[in-house]
């Protein structure tokens, strides 16, 4: 089941598989339930009326997006190459504890075909295409979206303590185009791809698979919920295995297209 959130005259409204859900449907209410109940609720609430309107980020204002770092070998190598304190990334890659960090409040998240941004005080910026897990209040994986963890490599590389500034700013997080409600087994070997276009022509392309993650999806999720509650559920980006070369940086006007499985998320750089 594919949950999408749309812009309408009366405000945001949710749909499933191209048909409206009731106007009072809320994601935070849905994510209080276990996975079987979630599927049953969504299927039973589907109307016969076709949905429409521009897509919004599939998240509500009071929910949060978190992210895990250095979960792919390629990510570890890139972080070590950019950093003046490279050993911290090697150590966290091998450590028992996963690196998790706050990324965005729901109201800050950009949706499909919305505009992502690069910081004006950074000169080395990249998109990070990631599998974004959708988690219920109990920490159970109930679905996924495509996520873009836009990052300043120059700021993080200068000092790891600058991570919040490298990761959290206006236009640094995109989710979409919707949420696929599914079990974790469906997410363990998804294709992840990235294409960046400049002036209508590709300037970078890359691909990986979620099966190349060093850690299981459940292990990554466990560390987010280790001592933190999410009454209305949460989103967790699982890290990137696609990193453009060191001489590449995003520019305003670039078009970023990423896919996770069948989900395709497109954004323009501002």
NORSULCOR-V773637 format. One record per residue. N is the residue number from 0. RES is the residue in three letters. SS is DSSP state (H for helix, E for strand, C for the rest). OMEGA is omega as a letter, one per 20 degrees, with the letter a starting at -180 (NA if undefined). Layout:
n | res | ss | omega
N | RES | SS | OMEGA
N | RES | SS | OMEGA
This chain:
n | res | ss | omega
0 | UNK | C | a
1 | UNK | E | r
2 | UNK | E | r
3 | UNK | E | a
4 | UNK | E | a
5 | UNK | E | r
6 | UNK | C | r
7 | UNK | C | r
8 | UNK | C | a
9 | UNK | C | r
10 | UNK | C | a
11 | UNK | C | r
12 | UNK | E | a
13 | UNK | E | r
14 | UNK | E | r
15 | UNK | E | r
16 | UNK | C | r
17 | UNK | C | r
18 | UNK | E | a
19 | UNK | E | r
20 | UNK | C | r
21 | UNK | C | a
22 | UNK | C | a
23 | UNK | C | r
24 | UNK | C | r
25 | UNK | C | a
26 | UNK | H | a
27 | UNK | H | r
28 | UNK | H | a
29 | UNK | H | a
30 | UNK | C | r
31 | UNK | C | a
32 | UNK | C | r
33 | UNK | C | a
34 | UNK | H | a
35 | UNK | H | r
36 | UNK | H | r
37 | UNK | H | r
38 | UNK | H | a
39 | UNK | H | a
40 | UNK | H | a
41 | UNK | H | a
42 | UNK | H | a
43 | UNK | H | a
44 | UNK | H | a
45 | UNK | C | r
46 | UNK | C | r
47 | UNK | C | a
48 | UNK | C | r
49 | UNK | E | r
50 | UNK | C | r
51 | UNK | C | a
52 | UNK | C | a
53 | UNK | C | r
54 | UNK | E | r
55 | UNK | E | r
56 | UNK | C | a
57 | UNK | C | a
58 | UNK | C | r
59 | UNK | C | a
60 | UNK | C | a
61 | UNK | C | r
62 | UNK | C | a
63 | UNK | E | r
64 | UNK | E | r
65 | UNK | E | a
66 | UNK | E | r
67 | UNK | E | a
68 | UNK | E | r
69 | UNK | C | a
70 | UNK | C | r
71 | UNK | C | r
72 | UNK | H | a
73 | UNK | H | r
74 | UNK | H | r
75 | UNK | H | a
76 | UNK | H | a
77 | UNK | H | a
78 | UNK | H | r
79 | UNK | H | a
80 | UNK | H | a
81 | UNK | H | a
82 | UNK | C | r
83 | UNK | C | r
84 | UNK | C | a
85 | UNK | C | a
86 | UNK | H | a
87 | UNK | H | a
88 | UNK | H | r
89 | UNK | H | a
90 | UNK | H | a
91 | UNK | H | r
92 | UNK | H | a
93 | UNK | H | a
94 | UNK | C | r
95 | UNK | C | a
96 | UNK | C | r
97 | UNK | C | r
98 | UNK | E | r
99 | UNK | E | a
100 | UNK | E | r
101 | UNK | E | a
102 | UNK | E | a
103 | UNK | E | r
104 | UNK | E | a
105 | UNK | H | a
106 | UNK | H | r
107 | UNK | H | a
108 | UNK | C | r
109 | UNK | E | r
110 | UNK | C | r
111 | UNK | C | a
112 | UNK | C | r
113 | UNK | C | a
114 | UNK | E | r
115 | UNK | E | a
116 | UNK | C | r
117 | UNK | C | a
118 | UNK | C | r
119 | UNK | C | r
120 | UNK | C | r
121 | UNK | C | r
122 | UNK | C | a
123 | UNK | C | a
124 | UNK | E | a
125 | UNK | E | r
126 | UNK | C | r
127 | UNK | C | a
128 | UNK | E | a
129 | UNK | E | r
130 | UNK | E | r
131 | UNK | E | a
132 | UNK | E | r
133 | UNK | E | a
134 | UNK | E | r
135 | UNK | C | a
136 | UNK | C | r
137 | UNK | C | a
138 | UNK | C | r
139 | UNK | C | r
140 | UNK | E | a
141 | UNK | E | r
142 | UNK | E | r
143 | UNK | E | r
144 | UNK | E | r
145 | UNK | E | a
146 | UNK | E | r
147 | UNK | E | r
148 | UNK | E | a
149 | UNK | C | a
150 | UNK | E | r
151 | UNK | E | r
152 | UNK | H | a
153 | UNK | H | a
154 | UNK | H | r
155 | UNK | H | a
156 | UNK | H | r
157 | UNK | H | r
158 | UNK | C | a
159 | UNK | H | r
160 | UNK | H | r
161 | UNK | H | a
162 | UNK | H | a
163 | UNK | H | r
164 | UNK | H | r
165 | UNK | H | a
166 | UNK | H | a
167 | UNK | C | r
168 | UNK | C | a
169 | UNK | C | r
170 | UNK | C | a
171 | UNK | C | a
172 | UNK | E | r
173 | UNK | E | r
174 | UNK | E | r
175 | UNK | E | i
176 | UNK | E | r
177 | UNK | E | r
178 | UNK | E | r
179 | UNK | E | r
180 | UNK | E | a
181 | UNK | C | r
182 | UNK | C | a
183 | UNK | H | a
184 | UNK | H | r
185 | UNK | H | a
186 | UNK | H | a
187 | UNK | C | a
188 | UNK | C | r
189 | UNK | C | r
190 | UNK | E | r
191 | UNK | E | a
192 | UNK | E | a
193 | UNK | E | r
194 | UNK | E | r
195 | UNK | E | a
196 | UNK | E | r
197 | UNK | E | a
198 | UNK | C | r
199 | UNK | C | a
200 | UNK | E | r
201 | UNK | E | r
202 | UNK | E | r
203 | UNK | E | r
204 | UNK | E | r
205 | UNK | E | r
206 | UNK | E | r
207 | UNK | E | r
208 | UNK | E | r
209 | UNK | H | r
210 | UNK | H | r
211 | UNK | H | r
212 | UNK | C | r
213 | UNK | C | a
214 | UNK | C | r
215 | UNK | C | r
216 | UNK | H | r
217 | UNK | H | r
218 | UNK | H | r
219 | UNK | H | a
220 | UNK | H | a
221 | UNK | H | a
222 | UNK | H | r
223 | UNK | H | a
224 | UNK | C | a
225 | UNK | C | r
226 | UNK | C | a
227 | UNK | C | a
228 | UNK | C | r
229 | UNK | C | a
230 | UNK | C | r
231 | UNK | C | a
232 | UNK | C | a
233 | UNK | E | r
234 | UNK | E | a
235 | UNK | E | r
236 | UNK | E | a
237 | UNK | C | r
238 | UNK | C | a
239 | UNK | C | r
240 | UNK | C | r
241 | UNK | C | a
242 | UNK | C | r
243 | UNK | C | a
244 | UNK | C | a
245 | UNK | C | a
246 | UNK | C | r
247 | UNK | C | r
248 | UNK | C | r
249 | UNK | C | r
250 | UNK | C | r
251 | UNK | C | a
252 | UNK | C | r
253 | UNK | C | r
254 | UNK | E | a
255 | UNK | E | r
256 | UNK | E | r
257 | UNK | E | r
258 | UNK | E | r
259 | UNK | E | a
260 | UNK | C | a
261 | UNK | C | a
262 | UNK | E | a
263 | UNK | E | a
264 | UNK | E | a
265 | UNK | E | r
266 | UNK | E | r
267 | UNK | E | r
268 | UNK | E | r
269 | UNK | C | NA
